[in-house]
Amino acid sequence: MYSIIVVPPPTTEDERNGTQIRLAPGDHLAFGRSAPDNDLVIRHDGVSRRAGRITAHGAFWILSNLSTRQTYVVENPEGAGEHIKVGPGRLDAPIPFEFSRIVLPAAGDLLPIEVWAPRHDYLDGADGPDGEPTAPAFSVDRAKRYFAVLTALCEPRLRGDPHAPLPTVDQVVERLRPVWAAASRTSVQWNIDYLAVKLRLKPGPDTADTGPRLNGKKESLVSLALRFDLVRETDLPLLTPRPPAPPAPPAPPARPPTQHQPQPTQTPHTEPTTRRERPAQAERAARTGQPAAEQATRTERAERTARTARTESPAQVGQATRAEAAARATQPEQPELATQPGPAEPAGLAGPAGLAGPAELVAQPEPAERPGPAEPAEPARQQPRSGRAAR
């Protein structure tokens, strides 16, 4: 299992051809200008014949400087200027960086050798012993505007160039414009002064001794923030405006409340008299002695009363019946129909006393209607009896 990967420096003959040398734990890699004595040959007149040696270990590697005059620098490209110096003749200097760059000074040139170490292991976020929490060394709030100003100042060196010049106040204003529309020179400068006091680089304005003038204020802020990881690469997205939230789906149109429509009241309909009913009405009129038209009116009135009784209460039906009876009482009485004399009865065929013959028909009085849902029954008519029937 390999743990260390070494990438040789580019030369005029081999310009970054992707060559990689893998070392397992315990392996050594010697580098220098002389071919027989080294595993990695660097063809440059400014490099020693035996320049140095790399030894791989489990989670780190060590560097030995075999030269007698040159000092090697090991940079951490991810540490924003963090580096380690290995002096001439120093043996087995441990390098703790995951991604390192050995810088070899060679007659005016700087030749880099990249070394990739395995990912480091860290303690998980388990809670420590009970008690009061430790006070933080630098209390910063990543949601405040002063932290956005500090991130904008550190951005060029966090992007990979440890010696990049710091941005000016105007450049910081333009960089923060997408996330802070009201940024101005005055507001940015005020936040820089506030950071110098907060990070204890300058005494506060309420103290008696304001201290010496801090000329490299921005440089001191960036150096302190990068050395103690107050600003990391993971904080750079704070300078990018957040995408707008997707619009909410349109709400469905509100349905109007359903209103109860009153049903129209159906007026009871009186059907006209059919042809079958006309002979019966005429016969009934002949028996009662009333005209056919009046008898039909009475029949329709009785049918209307029966239909109304199905939908109305008994009290309403009784009241309507009493009103109808009062209306009939005020009508004038109809004269009786005159009977036409018929042929004489043969002698000896006269009926008993008190019985009328067929020619002496007398209209029977109509009984009063009873209130109720049903039509009153017609009284039984007494048939006239002839003289023969009496005998």
BALOBA-1460 file (C-alpha; in Angstrom, 3 decimals):
// residues 391
<rec num="1" residu="m" x="0.000" y="0.000" z="0.000"/>
<rec num="2" residu="y" x="1.498" y="3.323" z="-1.091"/>
<rec num="3" residu="s" x="1.317" y="6.297" z="1.230"/>
<rec num="4" residu="i" x="3.507" y="8.973" z="-0.415"/>
<rec num="5" residu="i" x="3.344" y="10.282" z="-3.982"/>
<rec num="6" residu="v" x="6.226" y="12.404" z="-5.284"/>
<rec num="7" residu="v" x="5.877" y="14.535" z="-8.410"/>
<rec num="8" residu="p" x="9.259" y="15.616" z="-9.905"/>
<rec num="9" residu="p" x="9.866" y="19.237" z="-10.873"/>
<rec num="10" residu="p" x="9.356" y="20.195" z="-14.522"/>
<rec num="11" residu="t" x="12.448" y="20.658" z="-16.677"/>
<rec num="12" residu="t" x="13.065" y="21.920" z="-20.191"/>
<rec num="13" residu="e" x="13.138" y="18.341" z="-21.510"/>
<rec num="14" residu="d" x="10.185" y="17.074" z="-19.393"/>
<rec num="15" residu="e" x="7.482" y="19.687" z="-18.956"/>
<rec num="16" residu="r" x="4.953" y="18.180" z="-16.560"/>
<rec num="17" residu="n" x="4.573" y="14.838" z="-18.270"/>
<rec num="18" residu="g" x="2.599" y="13.450" z="-15.316"/>
<rec num="19" residu="t" x="5.386" y="11.321" z="-13.853"/>
<rec num="20" residu="q" x="4.604" y="10.126" z="-10.325"/>
<rec num="21" residu="i" x="6.721" y="8.113" z="-7.893"/>
<rec num="22" residu="r" x="4.864" y="6.139" z="-5.234"/>
<rec num="23" residu="l" x="6.494" y="5.222" z="-1.932"/>
<rec num="24" residu="a" x="5.263" y="2.705" z="0.611"/>
<rec num="25" residu="p" x="5.852" y="3.240" z="4.338"/>
<rec num="26" residu="g" x="9.598" y="2.833" z="5.024"/>
<rec num="27" residu="d" x="10.727" y="3.493" z="1.415"/>
<rec num="28" residu="h" x="13.388" y="6.136" z="0.601"/>
<rec num="29" residu="l" x="13.787" y="8.438" z="-2.390"/>
<rec num="30" residu="a" x="17.094" y="10.239" z="-2.937"/>
<rec num="31" residu="f" x="17.188" y="13.189" z="-5.346"/>
<rec num="32" residu="g" x="20.030" y="15.306" z="-6.818"/>
<rec num="33" residu="r" x="21.991" y="16.185" z="-9.959"/>
<rec num="34" residu="s" x="24.124" y="13.012" z="-10.098"/>
<rec num="35" residu="a" x="22.475" y="10.021" z="-11.795"/>
<rec num="36" residu="p" x="24.327" y="7.067" z="-10.170"/>
<rec num="37" residu="d" x="23.707" y="8.200" z="-6.601"/>
<rec num="38" residu="n" x="20.028" y="9.278" z="-6.782"/>
<rec num="39" residu="d" x="16.662" y="7.716" z="-7.564"/>
<rec num="40" residu="l" x="15.296" y="11.045" z="-8.857"/>
<rec num="41" residu="v" x="17.684" y="12.951" z="-11.109"/>
<rec num="42" residu="i" x="17.191" y="16.742" z="-11.411"/>
<rec num="43" residu="r" x="19.216" y="17.969" z="-14.334"/>
<rec num="44" residu="h" x="20.055" y="21.504" z="-13.246"/>
<rec num="45" residu="d" x="23.454" y="23.051" z="-12.568"/>
<rec num="46" residu="g" x="22.205" y="24.814" z="-9.443"/>
<rec num="47" residu="v" x="21.162" y="21.526" z="-7.703"/>
<rec num="48" residu="s" x="23.673" y="19.615" z="-5.555"/>
<rec num="49" residu="r" x="24.879" y="16.197" z="-6.659"/>
<rec num="50" residu="r" x="23.281" y="14.745" z="-3.542"/>
<rec num="51" residu="a" x="20.524" y="17.253" z="-2.679"/>
<rec num="52" residu="g" x="18.310" y="15.372" z="-0.265"/>
<rec num="53" residu="r" x="16.272" y="12.325" z="0.728"/>
<rec num="54" residu="i" x="12.536" y="11.682" z="1.298"/>
<rec num="55" residu="t" x="11.409" y="8.901" z="3.632"/>
<rec num="56" residu="a" x="7.760" y="7.756" z="3.721"/>
<rec num="57" residu="h" x="5.946" y="6.911" z="6.941"/>
<rec num="58" residu="g" x="2.376" y="5.993" z="7.742"/>
<rec num="59" residu="a" x="0.651" y="9.380" z="7.856"/>
<rec num="60" residu="f" x="3.576" y="11.738" z="7.175"/>
<rec num="61" residu="w" x="7.020" y="11.869" z="5.638"/>
<rec num="62" residu="i" x="10.440" y="13.239" z="6.591"/>
<rec num="63" residu="l" x="12.961" y="15.288" z="4.644"/>
<rec num="64" residu="s" x="16.743" y="15.263" z="4.974"/>
<rec num="65" residu="n" x="18.749" y="18.163" z="3.517"/>
<rec num="66" residu="l" x="22.035" y="16.685" z="2.280"/>
<rec num="67" residu="s" x="23.405" y="19.923" z="0.823"/>
<rec num="68" residu="t" x="26.007" y="22.008" z="2.666"/>
<rec num="69" residu="r" x="24.949" y="25.499" z="1.637"/>
<rec num="70" residu="q" x="21.268" y="25.656" z="0.593"/>
<rec num="71" residu="t" x="18.200" y="25.961" z="2.796"/>
<rec num="72" residu="y" x="15.105" y="24.169" z="1.590"/>
<rec num="73" residu="v" x="11.597" y="25.506" z="2.158"/>
<rec num="74" residu="v" x="8.568" y="23.207" z="2.412"/>
<rec num="75" residu="e" x="5.355" y="25.126" z="1.692"/>
<rec num="76" residu="n" x="1.792" y="24.227" z="2.404"/>
<rec num="77" residu="p" x="-0.166" y="25.406" z="-0.678"/>
<rec num="78" residu="e" x="-3.403" y="24.977" z="1.258"/>
<rec num="79" residu="g" x="-2.141" y="26.916" z="4.281"/>
<rec num="80" residu="a" x="-2.013" y="30.400" z="2.731"/>
<rec num="81" residu="g" x="1.699" y="30.957" z="3.251"/>
<rec num="82" residu="e" x="2.387" y="28.306" z="5.891"/>
<rec num="83" residu="h" x="5.851" y="26.814" z="5.436"/>
<rec num="84" residu="i" x="8.740" y="24.992" z="7.139"/>
<rec num="85" residu="k" x="12.452" y="25.738" z="6.709"/>
<rec num="86" residu="v" x="14.933" y="22.849" z="6.591"/>
<rec num="87" residu="g" x="18.519" y="24.122" z="6.989"/>
<rec num="88" residu="p" x="21.661" y="22.680" z="5.383"/>
<rec num="89" residu="g" x="22.582" y="19.251" z="6.756"/>
<rec num="90" residu="r" x="19.299" y="18.822" z="8.693"/>
<rec num="91" residu="l" x="18.276" y="15.165" z="8.857"/>
<rec num="92" residu="d" x="14.791" y="13.619" z="9.238"/>
<rec num="93" residu="a" x="12.708" y="16.794" z="9.503"/>
<rec num="94" residu="p" x="9.036" y="15.680" z="9.840"/>
<rec num="95" residu="i" x="6.613" y="17.340" z="7.448"/>
<rec num="96" residu="p" x="3.030" y="17.398" z="8.726"/>
<rec num="97" residu="f" x="1.316" y="18.734" z="5.607"/>
<rec num="98" residu="e" x="-1.021" y="16.615" z="3.502"/>
<rec num="99" residu="f" x="-0.048" y="18.529" z="0.378"/>
<rec num="100" residu="s" x="3.514" y="19.903" z="0.339"/>
<rec num="101" residu="r" x="5.840" y="21.642" z="-2.052"/>
<rec num="102" residu="i" x="9.637" y="21.439" z="-1.608"/>
<rec num="103" residu="v" x="11.241" y="24.571" z="-3.067"/>
<rec num="104" residu="l" x="14.855" y="24.059" z="-4.160"/>
<rec num="105" residu="p" x="16.853" y="27.260" z="-4.852"/>
<rec num="106" residu="a" x="18.955" y="26.622" z="-7.945"/>
<rec num="107" residu="a" x="21.082" y="29.464" z="-9.397"/>
<rec num="108" residu="g" x="18.279" y="31.982" z="-9.556"/>
<rec num="109" residu="d" x="15.499" y="29.440" z="-10.177"/>
<rec num="110" residu="l" x="13.064" y="27.888" z="-7.733"/>
<rec num="111" residu="l" x="12.405" y="24.242" z="-8.567"/>
<rec num="112" residu="p" x="9.333" y="22.704" z="-6.888"/>
<rec num="113" residu="i" x="8.911" y="19.056" z="-5.906"/>
<rec num="114" residu="e" x="5.341" y="18.198" z="-4.909"/>
<rec num="115" residu="v" x="4.677" y="15.548" z="-2.273"/>
<rec num="116" residu="w" x="1.200" y="14.196" z="-1.496"/>
<rec num="117" residu="a" x="0.751" y="12.536" z="1.872"/>
<rec num="118" residu="p" x="-2.254" y="10.454" z="2.954"/>
<rec num="119" residu="r" x="-5.271" y="12.144" z="4.433"/>
<rec num="120" residu="h" x="-4.777" y="12.874" z="8.090"/>
<rec num="121" residu="d" x="-6.969" y="11.408" z="10.799"/>
<rec num="122" residu="y" x="-8.768" y="13.691" z="13.225"/>
<rec num="123" residu="l" x="-10.588" y="13.172" z="16.468"/>
<rec num="124" residu="d" x="-14.306" y="13.035" z="16.004"/>
<rec num="125" residu="g" x="-16.567" y="15.609" z="17.629"/>
<rec num="126" residu="a" x="-17.151" y="13.665" z="20.829"/>
<rec num="127" residu="d" x="-17.943" y="15.693" z="23.909"/>
<rec num="128" residu="g" x="-15.142" y="16.219" z="26.394"/>
<rec num="129" residu="p" x="-15.365" y="15.939" z="30.168"/>
<rec num="130" residu="d" x="-18.110" y="17.772" z="31.951"/>
<rec num="131" residu="g" x="-17.411" y="21.279" z="33.165"/>
<rec num="132" residu="e" x="-17.252" y="24.828" z="31.935"/>
<rec num="133" residu="p" x="-16.490" y="25.200" z="28.198"/>
<rec num="134" residu="t" x="-13.162" y="26.672" z="27.141"/>
<rec num="135" residu="a" x="-13.294" y="30.306" z="26.136"/>
<rec num="136" residu="p" x="-12.474" y="30.765" z="22.419"/>
<rec num="137" residu="a" x="-9.203" y="32.483" z="21.533"/>
<rec num="138" residu="f" x="-10.812" y="34.593" z="18.774"/>
<rec num="139" residu="s" x="-14.527" y="35.151" z="18.901"/>
<rec num="140" residu="v" x="-15.739" y="35.774" z="15.350"/>
<rec num="141" residu="d" x="-19.216" y="35.476" z="13.925"/>
<rec num="142" residu="r" x="-19.273" y="34.225" z="10.329"/>
<rec num="143" residu="a" x="-22.700" y="35.775" z="9.755"/>
<rec num="144" residu="k" x="-21.494" y="39.349" z="10.383"/>
<rec num="145" residu="r" x="-20.337" y="41.815" z="7.764"/>
<rec num="146" residu="y" x="-16.878" y="42.272" z="9.298"/>
<rec num="147" residu="f" x="-16.210" y="38.575" z="8.611"/>
<rec num="148" residu="a" x="-17.168" y="39.061" z="4.961"/>
<rec num="149" residu="v" x="-14.647" y="41.913" z="4.783"/>
<rec num="150" residu="l" x="-11.959" y="39.702" z="6.339"/>
<rec num="151" residu="t" x="-12.739" y="36.881" z="3.884"/>
<rec num="152" residu="a" x="-12.454" y="39.265" z="0.931"/>
<rec num="153" residu="l" x="-9.021" y="40.372" z="2.187"/>
<rec num="154" residu="c" x="-7.799" y="36.755" z="2.525"/>
<rec num="155" residu="e" x="-9.310" y="35.472" z="-0.737"/>
<rec num="156" residu="p" x="-6.279" y="35.990" z="-3.064"/>
<rec num="157" residu="r" x="-3.975" y="33.986" z="-0.792"/>
<rec num="158" residu="l" x="-6.584" y="31.317" z="-0.142"/>
<rec num="159" residu="r" x="-6.869" y="30.747" z="-3.897"/>
<rec num="160" residu="g" x="-3.346" y="29.256" z="-3.988"/>
<rec num="161" residu="d" x="-0.863" y="32.116" z="-4.249"/>
<rec num="162" residu="p" x="0.704" y="32.632" z="-0.785"/>
<rec num="163" residu="h" x="2.444" y="35.825" z="-1.911"/>
<rec num="164" residu="a" x="-0.455" y="37.490" z="-3.754"/>
<rec num="165" residu="p" x="-0.903" y="41.213" z="-3.070"/>
<rec num="166" residu="l" x="-3.788" y="42.149" z="-0.847"/>
<rec num="167" residu="p" x="-6.826" y="43.875" z="-2.421"/>
<rec num="168" residu="t" x="-7.403" y="47.579" z="-1.918"/>
<rec num="169" residu="v" x="-10.427" y="49.009" z="-0.170"/>
<rec num="170" residu="d" x="-12.069" y="49.802" z="-3.514"/>
<rec num="171" residu="q" x="-11.509" y="46.235" z="-4.694"/>
<rec num="172" residu="v" x="-13.027" y="44.901" z="-1.495"/>
<rec num="173" residu="v" x="-16.090" y="47.118" z="-2.043"/>
<rec num="174" residu="e" x="-16.571" y="45.761" z="-5.570"/>
<rec num="175" residu="r" x="-16.047" y="42.182" z="-4.373"/>
<rec num="176" residu="l" x="-18.700" y="42.545" z="-1.684"/>
<rec num="177" residu="r" x="-21.220" y="44.353" z="-3.882"/>
<rec num="178" residu="p" x="-23.136" y="41.172" z="-4.916"/>
<rec num="179" residu="v" x="-23.724" y="40.163" z="-1.283"/>
<rec num="180" residu="w" x="-23.741" y="43.615" z="0.306"/>
<rec num="181" residu="a" x="-25.396" y="46.182" z="-1.947"/>
<rec num="182" residu="a" x="-24.795" y="49.100" z="0.455"/>
<rec num="183" residu="a" x="-21.025" y="48.528" z="0.756"/>
<rec num="184" residu="s" x="-18.909" y="51.681" z="0.482"/>
<rec num="185" residu="r" x="-15.375" y="52.810" z="1.218"/>
<rec num="186" residu="t" x="-16.417" y="54.225" z="4.586"/>
<rec num="187" residu="s" x="-18.226" y="51.061" z="5.720"/>
<rec num="188" residu="v" x="-15.390" y="48.744" z="4.605"/>
<rec num="189" residu="q" x="-12.726" y="50.863" z="6.296"/>
<rec num="190" residu="w" x="-14.790" y="50.976" z="9.474"/>
<rec num="191" residu="n" x="-14.975" y="47.166" z="9.529"/>
<rec num="192" residu="i" x="-11.217" y="46.873" z="9.005"/>
<rec num="193" residu="d" x="-10.595" y="49.161" z="12.009"/>
<rec num="194" residu="y" x="-13.098" y="47.155" z="14.030"/>
<rec num="195" residu="l" x="-11.307" y="43.878" z="13.172"/>
<rec num="196" residu="a" x="-7.949" y="45.312" z="14.268"/>
<rec num="197" residu="v" x="-9.410" y="46.053" z="17.703"/>
<rec num="198" residu="k" x="-11.400" y="42.795" z="17.938"/>
<rec num="199" residu="l" x="-8.395" y="40.616" z="17.096"/>
<rec num="200" residu="r" x="-6.253" y="42.578" z="19.580"/>
<rec num="201" residu="l" x="-3.900" y="43.989" z="16.979"/>
<rec num="202" residu="k" x="-4.651" y="47.508" z="18.168"/>
<rec num="203" residu="p" x="-5.955" y="48.898" z="21.478"/>
<rec num="204" residu="g" x="-9.535" y="50.028" z="21.601"/>
<rec num="205" residu="p" x="-10.513" y="53.690" z="21.176"/>
<rec num="206" residu="d" x="-11.636" y="53.938" z="24.816"/>
<rec num="207" residu="t" x="-8.135" y="53.236" z="26.174"/>
<rec num="208" residu="a" x="-5.764" y="55.993" z="27.213"/>
<rec num="209" residu="d" x="-2.824" y="54.708" z="25.135"/>
<rec num="210" residu="t" x="-3.862" y="54.148" z="21.524"/>
<rec num="211" residu="g" x="-0.514" y="52.492" z="20.737"/>
<rec num="212" residu="p" x="1.719" y="53.010" z="17.698"/>
<rec num="213" residu="r" x="0.212" y="53.628" z="14.303"/>
<rec num="214" residu="l" x="-0.441" y="50.382" z="12.516"/>
<rec num="215" residu="n" x="0.744" y="50.900" z="8.946"/>
<rec num="216" residu="g" x="0.293" y="47.348" z="7.646"/>
<rec num="217" residu="k" x="-3.155" y="46.868" z="9.173"/>
<rec num="218" residu="k" x="-4.542" y="44.713" z="6.371"/>
<rec num="219" residu="e" x="-1.353" y="42.646" z="6.154"/>
<rec num="220" residu="s" x="-1.444" y="41.966" z="9.918"/>
<rec num="221" residu="l" x="-5.118" y="40.981" z="9.780"/>
<rec num="222" residu="v" x="-4.609" y="38.538" z="6.885"/>
<rec num="223" residu="s" x="-1.492" y="36.985" z="8.432"/>
<rec num="224" residu="l" x="-3.228" y="36.411" z="11.765"/>
<rec num="225" residu="a" x="-6.410" y="35.059" z="10.155"/>
<rec num="226" residu="l" x="-4.508" y="32.568" z="7.978"/>
<rec num="227" residu="r" x="-2.099" y="31.394" z="10.657"/>
<rec num="228" residu="f" x="-4.865" y="30.536" z="13.116"/>
<rec num="229" residu="d" x="-7.396" y="29.343" z="10.493"/>
<rec num="230" residu="l" x="-9.872" y="32.066" z="11.282"/>
<rec num="231" residu="v" x="-10.696" y="32.088" z="7.568"/>
<rec num="232" residu="r" x="-10.591" y="28.870" z="5.522"/>
<rec num="233" residu="e" x="-11.286" y="27.893" z="1.950"/>
<rec num="234" residu="t" x="-14.701" y="26.671" z="3.038"/>
<rec num="235" residu="d" x="-15.600" y="30.290" z="3.872"/>
<rec num="236" residu="l" x="-15.108" y="31.568" z="0.315"/>
<rec num="237" residu="p" x="-18.725" y="30.760" z="-0.739"/>
<rec num="238" residu="l" x="-19.784" y="33.576" z="1.591"/>
<rec num="239" residu="l" x="-18.660" y="35.989" z="-1.140"/>
<rec num="240" residu="t" x="-20.934" y="34.381" z="-3.731"/>
<rec num="241" residu="p" x="-24.530" y="35.558" z="-3.826"/>
<rec num="242" residu="r" x="-27.036" y="32.866" z="-3.068"/>
<rec num="243" residu="p" x="-29.244" y="31.805" z="-5.959"/>
<rec num="244" residu="p" x="-32.751" y="33.181" z="-5.706"/>
<rec num="245" residu="a" x="-35.288" y="30.869" z="-4.226"/>
<rec num="246" residu="p" x="-37.546" y="29.215" z="-6.807"/>
<rec num="247" residu="p" x="-40.932" y="30.882" z="-7.053"/>
<rec num="248" residu="a" x="-43.665" y="29.236" z="-5.126"/>
<rec num="249" residu="p" x="-46.215" y="27.385" z="-7.251"/>
<rec num="250" residu="p" x="-49.349" y="29.433" z="-7.869"/>
<rec num="251" residu="a" x="-52.125" y="28.734" z="-5.468"/>
<rec num="252" residu="p" x="-55.222" y="27.138" z="-6.969"/>
<rec num="253" residu="p" x="-58.058" y="29.601" z="-7.534"/>
<rec num="254" residu="a" x="-60.400" y="29.814" z="-4.612"/>
<rec num="255" residu="r" x="-63.744" y="28.240" z="-5.286"/>
<rec num="256" residu="p" x="-66.708" y="30.494" z="-4.515"/>
<rec num="257" residu="p" x="-68.772" y="29.337" z="-1.578"/>
<rec num="258" residu="t" x="-71.693" y="27.202" z="-2.608"/>
<rec num="259" residu="q" x="-74.938" y="28.988" z="-1.929"/>
<rec num="260" residu="h" x="-78.119" y="27.082" z="-1.339"/>
<rec num="261" residu="q" x="-80.587" y="27.888" z="-4.055"/>
<rec num="262" residu="p" x="-84.157" y="27.734" z="-2.773"/>
<rec num="263" residu="q" x="-86.276" y="25.303" z="-4.719"/>
<rec num="264" residu="p" x="-89.284" y="26.894" z="-6.332"/>
<rec num="265" residu="t" x="-92.518" y="25.924" z="-4.674"/>
<rec num="266" residu="q" x="-94.618" y="23.839" z="-6.984"/>
<rec num="267" residu="t" x="-98.154" y="25.068" z="-7.242"/>
<rec num="268" residu="p" x="-100.600" y="22.202" z="-7.203"/>
<rec num="269" residu="h" x="-101.964" y="21.790" z="-10.695"/>
<rec num="270" residu="t" x="-105.561" y="20.921" z="-11.246"/>
<rec num="271" residu="e" x="-105.892" y="18.608" z="-14.165"/>
<rec num="272" residu="p" x="-108.762" y="19.278" z="-16.512"/>
<rec num="273" residu="t" x="-111.763" y="17.046" z="-16.493"/>
<rec num="274" residu="t" x="-111.349" y="14.134" z="-18.880"/>
<rec num="275" residu="r" x="-114.033" y="12.789" z="-21.172"/>
<rec num="276" residu="r" x="-114.566" y="9.768" z="-18.958"/>
<rec num="277" residu="e" x="-115.329" y="11.976" z="-15.970"/>
<rec num="278" residu="r" x="-117.855" y="14.150" z="-17.822"/>
<rec num="279" residu="p" x="-120.720" y="11.515" z="-17.926"/>
<rec num="280" residu="a" x="-120.158" y="10.773" z="-14.243"/>
<rec num="281" residu="q" x="-120.328" y="14.456" z="-13.396"/>
<rec num="282" residu="a" x="-123.496" y="14.833" z="-15.439"/>
<rec num="283" residu="e" x="-125.105" y="11.855" z="-13.678"/>
<rec num="284" residu="r" x="-124.068" y="13.215" z="-10.278"/>
<rec num="285" residu="a" x="-125.475" y="16.607" z="-11.179"/>
<rec num="286" residu="a" x="-128.753" y="14.970" z="-12.185"/>
<rec num="287" residu="r" x="-129.017" y="13.201" z="-8.863"/>
<rec num="288" residu="t" x="-128.130" y="16.226" z="-6.729"/>
<rec num="289" residu="g" x="-130.021" y="18.698" z="-8.796"/>
<rec num="290" residu="q" x="-126.966" y="20.975" z="-9.406"/>
<rec num="291" residu="p" x="-125.607" y="22.120" z="-12.768"/>
<rec num="292" residu="a" x="-122.686" y="20.174" z="-14.252"/>
<rec num="293" residu="a" x="-120.359" y="23.198" z="-14.147"/>
<rec num="294" residu="e" x="-120.954" y="23.764" z="-10.437"/>
<rec num="295" residu="q" x="-120.551" y="20.065" z="-9.742"/>
<rec num="296" residu="a" x="-117.192" y="20.053" z="-11.619"/>
<rec num="297" residu="t" x="-116.058" y="23.055" z="-9.579"/>
<rec num="298" residu="r" x="-116.884" y="21.250" z="-6.371"/>
<rec num="299" residu="t" x="-115.010" y="18.160" z="-7.570"/>
<rec num="300" residu="e" x="-111.890" y="20.172" z="-8.402"/>
<rec num="301" residu="r" x="-112.089" y="21.905" z="-5.027"/>
<rec num="302" residu="a" x="-112.251" y="18.556" z="-3.237"/>
<rec num="303" residu="e" x="-109.222" y="17.249" z="-5.202"/>
<rec num="304" residu="r" x="-107.223" y="20.410" z="-4.404"/>
<rec num="305" residu="t" x="-108.085" y="19.994" z="-0.707"/>
<rec num="306" residu="a" x="-106.859" y="16.402" z="-0.772"/>
<rec num="307" residu="r" x="-103.552" y="17.360" z="-2.423"/>
<rec num="308" residu="t" x="-102.997" y="20.252" z="-0.013"/>
<rec num="309" residu="a" x="-103.592" y="17.950" z="2.939"/>
<rec num="310" residu="r" x="-100.556" y="15.876" z="1.937"/>
<rec num="311" residu="t" x="-98.168" y="18.840" z="2.289"/>
<rec num="312" residu="e" x="-99.821" y="20.976" z="4.953"/>
<rec num="313" residu="s" x="-100.349" y="20.343" z="8.608"/>
<rec num="314" residu="p" x="-103.761" y="19.241" z="9.929"/>
<rec num="315" residu="a" x="-104.288" y="22.678" z="11.472"/>
<rec num="316" residu="q" x="-103.809" y="24.382" z="8.102"/>
<rec num="317" residu="v" x="-106.117" y="21.890" z="6.385"/>
<rec num="318" residu="g" x="-108.835" y="22.415" z="8.993"/>
<rec num="319" residu="q" x="-108.561" y="26.195" z="8.680"/>
<rec num="320" residu="a" x="-108.862" y="26.008" z="4.881"/>
<rec num="321" residu="t" x="-111.879" y="23.686" z="5.160"/>
<rec num="322" residu="r" x="-113.662" y="26.040" z="7.570"/>
<rec num="323" residu="a" x="-113.000" y="28.983" z="5.251"/>
<rec num="324" residu="e" x="-114.449" y="27.034" z="2.333"/>
<rec num="325" residu="a" x="-117.538" y="26.045" z="4.328"/>
<rec num="326" residu="a" x="-118.101" y="29.704" z="5.289"/>
<rec num="327" residu="a" x="-117.829" y="30.699" z="1.619"/>
<rec num="328" residu="r" x="-120.515" y="28.153" z="0.641"/>
<rec num="329" residu="a" x="-122.844" y="29.382" z="3.394"/>
<rec num="330" residu="t" x="-122.882" y="32.874" z="1.903"/>
<rec num="331" residu="q" x="-123.867" y="31.619" z="-1.591"/>
<rec num="332" residu="p" x="-127.606" y="31.919" z="-2.518"/>
<rec num="333" residu="e" x="-129.621" y="28.719" z="-2.598"/>
<rec num="334" residu="q" x="-130.330" y="27.164" z="-6.005"/>
<rec num="335" residu="p" x="-134.008" y="26.724" z="-6.893"/>
<rec num="336" residu="e" x="-135.235" y="23.191" z="-7.169"/>
<rec num="337" residu="l" x="-135.721" y="21.702" z="-10.590"/>
<rec num="338" residu="a" x="-139.374" y="21.490" z="-11.750"/>
<rec num="339" residu="t" x="-140.485" y="17.976" z="-12.543"/>
<rec num="340" residu="q" x="-142.336" y="17.203" z="-15.743"/>
<rec num="341" residu="p" x="-145.600" y="15.307" z="-15.367"/>
<rec num="342" residu="g" x="-145.262" y="11.758" z="-16.663"/>
<rec num="343" residu="p" x="-147.798" y="9.258" z="-17.856"/>
<rec num="344" residu="a" x="-150.502" y="8.181" z="-15.389"/>
<rec num="345" residu="e" x="-150.011" y="5.065" z="-13.463"/>
<rec num="346" residu="p" x="-152.438" y="2.253" z="-14.279"/>
<rec num="347" residu="a" x="-155.091" y="1.699" z="-11.715"/>
<rec num="348" residu="g" x="-154.282" y="-0.547" z="-8.910"/>
<rec num="349" residu="l" x="-150.523" y="0.047" z="-9.217"/>
<rec num="350" residu="a" x="-150.200" y="2.989" z="-6.852"/>
<rec num="351" residu="g" x="-147.690" y="2.491" z="-4.152"/>
<rec num="352" residu="p" x="-148.303" y="2.740" z="-0.466"/>
<rec num="353" residu="a" x="-148.737" y="6.018" z="1.171"/>
<rec num="354" residu="g" x="-145.586" y="8.020" z="1.648"/>
<rec num="355" residu="l" x="-143.769" y="6.588" z="-1.377"/>
<rec num="356" residu="a" x="-143.382" y="8.661" z="-4.497"/>
<rec num="357" residu="g" x="-143.643" y="7.370" z="-7.972"/>
<rec num="358" residu="p" x="-140.966" y="7.641" z="-10.608"/>
<rec num="359" residu="a" x="-142.295" y="10.979" z="-11.762"/>
<rec num="360" residu="e" x="-142.074" y="12.540" z="-8.325"/>
<rec num="361" residu="l" x="-138.299" y="12.717" z="-7.961"/>
<rec num="362" residu="v" x="-137.228" y="14.995" z="-5.153"/>
<rec num="363" residu="a" x="-133.644" y="16.281" z="-4.909"/>
<rec num="364" residu="q" x="-131.897" y="14.920" z="-1.849"/>
<rec num="365" residu="p" x="-130.077" y="17.506" z="0.315"/>
<rec num="366" residu="e" x="-126.272" y="17.235" z="0.058"/>
<rec num="367" residu="p" x="-124.565" y="16.365" z="3.348"/>
<rec num="368" residu="a" x="-121.922" y="18.774" z="4.725"/>
<rec num="369" residu="e" x="-118.286" y="17.963" z="3.847"/>
<rec num="370" residu="r" x="-116.119" y="16.674" z="6.632"/>
<rec num="371" residu="p" x="-112.706" y="18.223" z="7.119"/>
<rec num="372" residu="g" x="-109.898" y="15.843" z="6.334"/>
<rec num="373" residu="p" x="-107.511" y="14.733" z="3.687"/>
<rec num="374" residu="a" x="-109.960" y="12.338" z="1.919"/>
<rec num="375" residu="e" x="-112.959" y="13.274" z="-0.212"/>
<rec num="376" residu="p" x="-116.231" y="12.841" z="1.689"/>
<rec num="377" residu="a" x="-118.206" y="9.778" z="0.646"/>
<rec num="378" residu="e" x="-121.365" y="10.328" z="-1.401"/>
<rec num="379" residu="p" x="-124.545" y="9.480" z="0.568"/>
<rec num="380" residu="a" x="-126.508" y="6.506" z="-0.623"/>
<rec num="381" residu="r" x="-129.492" y="7.634" z="-2.705"/>
<rec num="382" residu="q" x="-132.875" y="6.153" z="-1.909"/>
<rec num="383" residu="q" x="-134.275" y="4.635" z="-5.070"/>
<rec num="384" residu="p" x="-137.864" y="5.473" z="-5.834"/>
<rec num="385" residu="r" x="-140.078" y="2.433" z="-5.565"/>
<rec num="386" residu="s" x="-142.847" y="1.807" z="-7.984"/>
<rec num="387" residu="g" x="-146.286" y="0.470" z="-7.107"/>
<rec num="388" residu="r" x="-145.460" y="-2.997" z="-8.318"/>
<rec num="389" residu="a" x="-142.335" y="-3.104" z="-6.268"/>
<rec num="390" residu="a" x="-144.329" y="-2.097" z="-3.211"/>
<rec num="391" residu="r" x="-146.679" y="-4.956" z="-3.703"/>
